[in-house]
Amino acid sequence: TVLKGTYCPNYGGTFSDYFRATAIDMHNYYRRLLATGWAKNGDGYAKSGTKMIELTYDCDLEEKAVIEAINCGDKATAATAAGESFWTSGNFDLDHEQAMIQ
């Protein structure tokens, strides 16, 4: 069980700690699949990524990402200090967790 405020105690932010834990766990799950050679790639499996490290949650990056998302349009922008995963949906009824799963 993740207690409220344990990830980013000095930043309430837009997301709950449950959402933060789910996001980082999902990223690391798929990274582990790739690192161990179990990620599907077409009819086979992708080559393993031996130097792929586990991600940790970065509250400062969350804050910057939220600001970028608020100010963003409908196209990806040039990355600054970090990469960008860009996805849009016409379904405005999704909550944060549903959007992340999609």
Secondary structure, 3 states (H helix, E strand, C coil): CCCCCCCCCCCCCCCCHHHHHHHHHHHHHHHHHHHCCCCEECCEECCCCCCCCCCCCCHHHHHHHHHHHHHCCCCCCCCCCCCCCCCCCCCCCCCHHHHHHC
